Amino acid sequence: MNEKTPLDALIPGGGGRVAALTATGPMRRRLQDIGLIEGTKVDCLLQAPSGDPTAYAIRGAVIALRKEDAGCVLLSEV
């Protein structure tokens, strides 16, 4: 599948692999530091009742990301 989906579009139970990051500067570095690099498997676990933030399983850890930040991560194989 060549179509890329933003991470913030996943619903709990969905997942995919990181295809690209659109963030720049310190936010890009932060996303890379928590393991969001090309090829990393990401699963959407839980969403706050308000819809923000959302918890994701990334490399064996559970990480909560705001919708704004998760939108900077593009996934393939959704």
Phi, psi and omega in degrees: 000123182268345181290135179254135182244135177292145181303325182290352178273350180290148172252158179308132183101344180271166179194179179180187178243142181296126178256325183194160172243134178259352180291156177231167175063217184300326180294320177300316180296319179298315179298319178294320181297329179273005173105005181274080176239162185308130178095349181290133177281134179229132176239137177276123184259301186220154177231137177299152180307327179279351180095355182210123007274180177235142179264134180234145172270118182227114177051044176084001178241155175257121184238131176263129179234142173289153180305318180301318181284319180296332179293346180274358181250122179258134183247152169241172179058041179281000000 
